[in-house]
Amino acid sequence: MWGLLKDTMQETTGLTRDALHIHIGLLIMVGAAWFLGFSRWLILAWLLVVAAAVGNELLDARAALLRDVRPDISDAVTDIFNTVIWPTVFLVAAKLRKWR
């Protein structure tokens, strides 16, 4: 079911899976930061992005195992990287700005 939702998102948007990871990571970060308060809870927003990325890959691995397919660890690492890279850059930039 999770894979079907992701396939539908890819078909609907016309984006690659890598691009979807980037966009979803940014959406989670901005949405959580907006909801929680940008400056006070930015680290929590970032942690939500990391949790979503890892959770997504765990669901993908589970689905692969249910199909008797070995999960692709290098693909999972790439997906997690794509999901968290820009939220991480924004978090570091915000912290550096605050420390100045």
Buried (B, 14 or more C-beta within 10 A) or exposed (E): EEEEEBEEBBEEEEBEBEEBBBBBBBEBBBEBBEEBEEEEBBEEBBBBBBEBBBEBBEBBBEBBEEEEEEBBEEEBEBBBBBBBBBBBEBBEEBEEEEEE
